[in-house]
């Protein structure tokens, strides 16, 4: 019995030592997992810095003049210089109508495009995300001029983007431009006006033709609803006119995917909830800012110069995009006119959002990876 007792005590002691070791290993593993988790979270908090470039007494293309044109922009990553001392890793990202660069700085964009290992990894590329003239924190009608703000066009947006890149940031040649909707149309214009300024462009849901058909009609309707609203008062309103909310509702009708609507709006109650949400979102917008941005597309007409484009092009559209219907064959026809260009039409799903799929980069980040690989120097 004494032997058994001593032996039992020995077993208990051994077991205690084993359990202590297991506990220490588990604690160490938990600490490691926690540290890795924190490190993973830290990689998503990318270092985005905000800047302003100011161009005083700025003359617009139609002769209008601004006391100052302020272009707000964000940057991620660091510029890399080649053997000649030139920055060679800059990527310009351009937002859509009525939005701003802030939309492209969301957590979804960071995870899908800018995080480590993503197609536009900020540890590899120097990313530039401007607010276009008339949008976001850049100079816009709602800053004070209201309807006295001079009219601007897409040509002015591109000129100011180029001025920011070349003069303010000192970049002679961009590695890439990725533009969404209006930003994609700006990218097409970059390729024509500055043929040696970039290694490649990726226009997303943006056709290289003058705006026409449904796209033009909804713009005209939205502008009419704003301008003919008595509360608009020739642009001198003191509260946002109802026409702004109606125009925003129309925009969502146009840019959302039909299959997606079929899924999320099964009854009248769901339709009312959707409209209420759109109205709440539009409450933070400004009627003059939206009106000017809609009218700014009037000078966009790139089709006549497509054969002059020399940079690589990877155009992306979605087959549930009712804004740019694939059935019209416009993308297929026009891209064949561009040397060294290709296009992709990504199938839509009930989870995609038609034209607005552009705002959900997790759904098309793989296409950006294909584009970026296509413009890398051949080894």
PyMOL commands that set and color helices and strands:
alter all, ss='L'
color gray80, all
select helices_A, chain A and resi 2-44+101-105+107-114+141-143+146-148+154-168+182-193+213-227+230-235+242-255+258-264+268-282+287-299+303-308+326-328+330-335+354-359+361-363+365-374
alter helices_A, ss='H'
color red, helices_A
select strands_A, chain A and resi 48-59+65-76+90-94+126-130+176-180+200-204+312-318+341-346
alter strands_A, ss='S'
color yellow, strands_A
deselect
rebuild
show_as cartoon
